[in-house]
Amino acid sequence: EPTLVMSGEPTLVMSDVPSSFKVTTDVPSFARVPTRSPVVQTPNPTKIPTRSPVKDPTRSPTGSPIGSPIISTGSPTRNPSTTKSCVYEPTPTNTVLDTNTLIEFVGSSRAAENPSDAVDGTTSKFSIENDQVEVLDPGLIAVPSCGSSIVKGIRFYVSSSSKWHDPSTYVLEGRSDESDMWHLIGEGQVNMPRRRNSDGLQISSSFASGDDSYTFDESTFLENEEAYYQYRVLFPTTRGDQDFVILAELELPGILIPGADNPNPTSAPVTSPTDIITSTPSSLTNTPSVAMSGEPTLAMSGEPTLVMSGEPTL
């Protein structure tokens, strides 16, 4: 039997029907459904996959981003501008008093001037007045931004001022927080060299040694194993029995303790990482596979053609 191939909807032309062909008025046209299911074809069908798509691609795209993002994984500090980050293992350092350390002068009734100069990493001098009003000897309280540490020594850098303002004795103490009492770490004589340091120069020291480019005095406490969050340094006497103690820099070489945050920070911690993504991938050399769920859909282009076999039924 020949196969009638029809595109679109067929039209019945009555003039082409033989006179012996009986037409009934209750048959509308070829609008009825063929007795056999039509085969749907498309002129340009998309390629049907030979196997079902996997839900999870087995390989990642081989292309690499042009710019690799840099994302910080470290924990945020009290202040992102600090020059040190808290460590993940015990780390020796030239001084536990980083440049973001909170400094408070004590033993003086007058307001302090430039207390941050005591730990700014330069020979810029700072002074503490002993006005004989306060019972406590002149000195300072330091709260490092990186938390707990074990101090192994103390260094005093000579200022550009007169030698008579050099301290001649010191007392170093530590504690865990404001509710704790002060514990003695070390005390003794200060033997400052007579040669003066120029003002405002950068200091480059290490845990093992101070900066030999400048004059300083140093004492060590290698036997100390106690960790503290806060430190107090007092200067009971000066070389010339002066009213001012003047120094260029104070260093406390020691070991930073990992995972130790200050229990009583005076600054609120930030809530997001300090580093952000610095670059974004602009292109990929390969496109990643698309994961699919459910049955694949056959995409068709153009109008479908109705292919019928056998004679249509009226």
C-alpha positions as CSV (number, residue, x, y, z in Angstrom):
1,E,0.0,0.0,0.0
2,P,1.3,3.5,-0.7
3,T,2.0,5.8,2.2
4,L,0.1,9.1,2.3
5,V,2.4,11.8,3.4
6,M,0.6,15.0,4.4
7,S,1.9,18.3,5.6
8,G,-0.5,20.6,7.3
9,E,-4.2,19.9,7.4
10,P,-5.6,18.2,4.3
11,T,-8.5,19.8,2.4
12,L,-11.2,17.6,0.8
13,V,-12.1,18.9,-2.7
14,M,-15.5,17.5,-3.6
15,S,-14.9,17.8,-7.4
16,D,-12.2,15.2,-7.1
17,V,-14.5,12.6,-5.5
18,P,-16.0,10.0,-7.9
19,S,-19.8,10.1,-8.3
20,S,-20.1,6.6,-6.9
21,F,-18.5,7.8,-3.7
22,K,-21.1,8.3,-1.0
23,V,-20.6,11.2,1.3
24,T,-22.4,11.4,4.6
25,T,-23.1,14.8,6.2
26,D,-22.2,13.6,9.7
27,V,-18.5,13.1,8.8
28,P,-16.8,16.5,9.5
29,S,-13.5,16.0,7.6
30,F,-10.1,14.5,8.3
31,A,-10.2,16.0,11.7
32,R,-10.5,12.6,13.4
33,V,-7.6,10.8,14.9
34,P,-5.8,8.2,12.7
35,T,-6.2,4.6,13.8
36,R,-2.4,4.3,14.0
37,S,-0.2,6.6,16.0
38,P,1.6,9.1,13.8
39,V,5.3,9.2,13.7
40,V,6.6,12.7,14.6
41,Q,9.7,13.8,12.8
42,T,11.6,17.0,12.6
43,P,13.7,18.3,9.8
44,N,16.7,19.1,12.0
45,P,16.3,17.3,15.3
46,T,18.9,17.9,18.0
47,K,21.2,15.0,18.7
48,I,19.6,12.6,21.2
49,P,22.0,11.5,23.9
50,T,23.1,7.9,23.6
51,R,23.1,7.5,27.4
52,S,21.2,9.1,30.2
53,P,22.9,12.2,31.6
54,V,24.5,11.8,34.9
55,K,23.3,13.8,37.8
56,D,26.7,14.7,39.0
57,P,29.4,15.4,36.4
58,T,32.5,13.1,36.8
59,R,35.0,15.8,36.0
60,S,35.4,19.5,36.5
61,P,36.2,21.9,33.7
62,T,39.9,21.8,32.7
63,G,40.1,25.6,32.2
64,S,41.6,27.7,34.9
65,P,40.4,31.2,35.8
66,I,42.5,34.0,34.5
67,G,42.7,35.6,37.9
68,S,42.7,33.3,40.9
69,P,40.6,34.8,43.8
70,I,42.5,35.4,47.0
71,I,40.3,34.7,50.0
72,S,41.4,35.2,53.5
73,T,40.9,32.2,55.9
74,G,42.4,33.7,58.8
75,S,40.3,34.8,61.9
76,P,39.6,38.6,62.2
77,T,41.6,40.6,64.8
78,R,40.3,43.4,67.0
79,N,41.3,45.9,64.4
80,P,42.2,45.0,60.8
81,S,44.9,47.7,60.6
82,T,47.1,45.8,63.1
83,T,50.6,44.9,61.7
84,K,50.5,41.4,63.1
85,S,48.0,38.6,62.9
86,C,47.3,36.0,65.6
87,V,49.4,32.9,65.0
88,Y,48.6,29.2,64.5
89,E,51.7,27.9,66.3
90,P,54.0,29.4,69.0
91,T,55.9,32.1,67.2
92,P,59.0,34.0,68.4
93,T,58.8,37.8,67.8
94,N,61.0,40.8,68.3
95,T,58.3,42.2,70.6
96,V,54.9,41.1,71.7
97,L,53.9,44.8,71.8
98,D,52.8,45.2,68.1
99,T,52.0,48.7,66.8
100,N,48.3,48.2,67.5
101,T,48.9,47.7,71.2
102,L,46.8,49.8,73.6
103,I,49.1,51.9,75.7
104,E,48.2,53.7,78.9
105,F,50.7,55.8,80.9
106,V,50.5,55.4,84.7
107,G,52.1,57.1,87.7
108,S,51.4,60.6,86.4
109,S,48.5,62.9,87.0
110,R,49.0,64.6,83.6
111,A,47.6,63.5,80.3
112,A,49.9,61.4,78.2
113,E,51.3,62.7,75.0
114,N,51.8,60.3,72.1
115,P,51.7,57.0,74.1
116,S,51.7,55.0,70.9
117,D,55.3,56.2,70.2
118,A,56.4,53.7,72.9
119,V,55.7,50.8,70.5
120,D,55.7,52.3,67.0
121,G,58.8,50.5,65.8
122,T,60.9,53.7,65.5
123,T,63.2,55.8,67.7
124,S,60.5,58.5,68.1
125,K,60.7,59.3,71.8
126,F,58.0,59.2,74.4
127,S,58.1,60.7,77.9
128,I,56.3,59.9,81.2
129,E,56.3,62.6,83.9
130,N,56.9,61.6,87.5
131,D,55.1,64.5,89.2
132,Q,55.2,62.9,92.7
133,V,51.4,63.1,92.9
134,E,50.6,59.5,92.1
135,V,51.6,56.8,94.6
136,L,52.5,54.4,91.7
137,D,55.9,54.8,90.0
138,P,55.8,56.2,86.5
139,G,55.4,53.7,83.7
140,L,52.9,52.2,81.3
141,I,50.3,49.4,80.9
142,A,50.3,47.6,77.5
143,V,47.6,45.4,76.1
144,P,48.8,43.7,72.9
145,S,46.2,43.2,70.1
146,C,47.2,39.6,69.4
147,G,46.3,38.2,72.8
148,S,48.4,35.9,75.0
149,S,52.2,35.8,74.9
150,I,55.2,34.7,76.9
151,V,57.8,37.4,77.4
152,K,61.5,36.4,77.4
153,G,63.1,39.8,77.7
154,I,62.9,43.6,77.7
155,R,64.7,46.2,75.6
156,F,65.0,50.0,76.2
157,Y,66.2,52.1,73.3
158,V,67.9,55.4,74.2
159,S,66.1,58.6,73.2
160,S,67.6,61.7,71.7
161,S,67.0,63.6,74.9
162,S,69.5,64.1,77.8
163,K,70.9,61.0,79.5
164,W,69.6,62.2,82.8
165,H,66.1,61.2,81.7
166,D,67.1,57.6,81.1
167,P,65.5,55.1,83.5
168,S,68.0,53.5,86.0
169,T,65.6,50.8,87.3
170,Y,62.6,48.9,86.0
171,V,59.9,46.5,87.1
172,L,58.0,44.2,84.6
173,E,54.7,42.6,85.5
174,G,52.0,40.6,83.7
175,R,48.4,39.6,84.3
176,S,45.5,37.8,82.5
177,D,42.9,40.5,82.7
178,E,41.7,43.5,84.7
179,S,40.4,41.3,87.5
180,D,43.7,39.6,88.0
181,M,46.5,40.8,90.2
182,W,49.9,41.8,88.7
183,H,52.6,39.0,88.7
184,L,56.3,39.9,88.7
185,I,58.2,38.8,85.6
186,G,61.5,40.6,86.1
187,E,63.1,43.7,87.7
188,G,66.6,45.2,87.9
189,Q,69.0,47.9,86.8
190,V,68.9,49.7,83.5
191,N,72.4,50.5,82.1
192,M,71.7,52.8,79.2
193,P,74.6,53.7,76.9
194,R,75.5,57.4,76.8
195,R,75.4,57.7,73.0
196,R,72.1,59.1,71.9
197,N,69.8,57.8,69.1
198,S,68.5,60.1,66.4
199,D,64.8,60.7,66.6
200,G,62.2,59.0,64.3
201,L,64.3,56.2,62.7
202,Q,63.0,52.7,61.8
203,I,64.1,49.9,64.2
204,S,64.8,46.5,62.7
205,S,65.2,43.9,65.5
206,S,64.5,40.2,66.0
207,F,63.6,37.8,68.8
208,A,67.3,37.0,69.4
209,S,68.7,40.5,69.1
210,G,67.9,44.2,69.2
211,D,68.8,46.6,66.3
212,D,72.6,47.1,66.6
213,S,72.3,50.2,64.5
214,Y,71.1,52.0,67.7
215,T,72.0,52.0,71.3
216,F,69.8,50.1,73.8
217,D,69.9,48.1,77.0
218,E,68.5,44.6,77.4
219,S,67.5,42.1,80.1
220,T,66.3,38.5,79.6
221,F,63.9,36.2,81.4
222,L,64.6,33.0,79.5
223,E,63.2,30.9,82.4
224,N,59.8,32.6,82.2
225,E,57.0,30.3,81.0
226,E,54.0,32.2,82.1
227,A,51.7,33.6,79.5
228,Y,49.9,36.9,80.0
229,Y,47.5,39.2,78.1
230,Q,48.6,42.5,79.7
231,Y,51.9,44.0,80.8
232,R,53.0,46.8,83.1
233,V,56.4,48.4,83.1
234,L,57.4,50.8,85.9
235,F,60.4,53.0,86.2
236,P,61.1,53.7,89.9
237,T,64.2,55.8,89.3
238,T,66.0,57.7,86.6
239,R,69.7,58.3,86.1
240,G,69.6,62.0,87.1
241,D,66.6,61.8,89.5
242,Q,64.6,63.7,86.9
243,D,60.8,64.3,86.8
244,F,60.6,62.8,83.3
245,V,61.4,59.3,82.1
246,I,62.2,59.5,78.3
247,L,62.8,56.6,76.0
248,A,62.8,56.0,72.2
249,E,61.2,52.6,72.2
250,L,60.2,49.7,74.4
251,E,60.4,46.1,73.2
252,L,59.3,42.9,74.9
253,P,60.8,40.0,72.9
254,G,58.8,36.8,73.4
255,I,56.6,34.1,72.0
256,L,53.1,34.6,70.6
257,I,50.6,31.9,71.7
258,P,48.4,30.4,69.0
259,G,44.6,30.7,69.2
260,A,44.7,33.2,72.1
261,D,42.4,36.1,71.9
262,N,42.2,38.9,74.4
263,P,39.4,38.1,76.9
264,N,38.6,41.7,77.5
265,P,39.2,43.6,74.2
266,T,38.5,47.3,74.3
267,S,37.7,47.4,70.7
268,A,34.8,45.4,69.2
269,P,35.9,42.6,66.8
270,V,35.0,42.9,63.2
271,T,32.4,40.5,61.9
272,S,33.9,39.7,58.5
273,P,37.3,38.7,57.2
274,T,39.8,41.5,56.7
275,D,40.7,40.4,53.2
276,I,38.4,40.3,50.3
277,I,38.4,38.7,46.9
278,T,41.0,40.7,44.9
279,S,40.3,39.3,41.5
280,T,37.4,37.7,39.6
281,P,37.8,35.0,36.9
282,S,37.0,36.7,33.6
283,S,36.7,33.6,31.4
284,L,37.1,29.8,31.3
285,T,38.6,27.8,28.5
286,N,36.0,25.0,28.9
287,T,32.4,25.1,29.9
288,P,31.5,22.8,32.8
289,S,29.1,20.0,32.3
290,V,25.5,20.7,33.2
291,A,23.9,18.3,35.8
292,M,20.4,17.2,34.8
293,S,17.7,15.5,36.7
294,G,14.7,13.7,35.2
295,E,14.3,12.6,31.6
296,P,16.0,14.5,28.8
297,T,13.8,16.7,26.6
298,L,13.8,16.4,22.8
299,A,14.4,19.8,21.3
300,M,12.7,20.3,17.8
301,S,13.2,23.0,15.2
302,G,10.7,23.7,12.5
303,E,7.1,22.4,12.2
304,P,6.6,18.7,12.7
305,T,5.5,16.6,9.7
306,L,2.7,14.1,10.1
307,V,3.6,10.7,8.5
308,M,0.7,8.3,8.2
309,S,0.7,4.7,7.1
310,G,-2.4,3.0,5.7
311,E,-5.5,4.8,4.6
312,P,-7.1,7.4,6.8
313,T,-10.4,6.5,8.3
314,L,-13.4,8.8,7.8
